[in-house]
């Protein structure tokens, strides 16, 4: 009886890991889509002759979002590797 519970627990763990992986993948795809739409909106604003201050504001927000994403991935890589003072290899 106990081995059946162990098998069910292992299956549940595998399903949970797949669910978390799919959620992370969906979040990454969403970030790429949002970045692409943001760049497209900036291009459309330039093409239609929008105000320079609005175009610059949109570019600043987009670059800040990219910097935060890069910083977040750096922190994730750093915590996964266990190293504290070494910069990531590029």
PyMOL commands that set and color helices and strands:
alter all, ss='L'
color gray80, all
select helices_A, chain A and resi 2-48+52-81
alter helices_A, ss='H'
color red, helices_A
deselect
rebuild
show_as cartoon
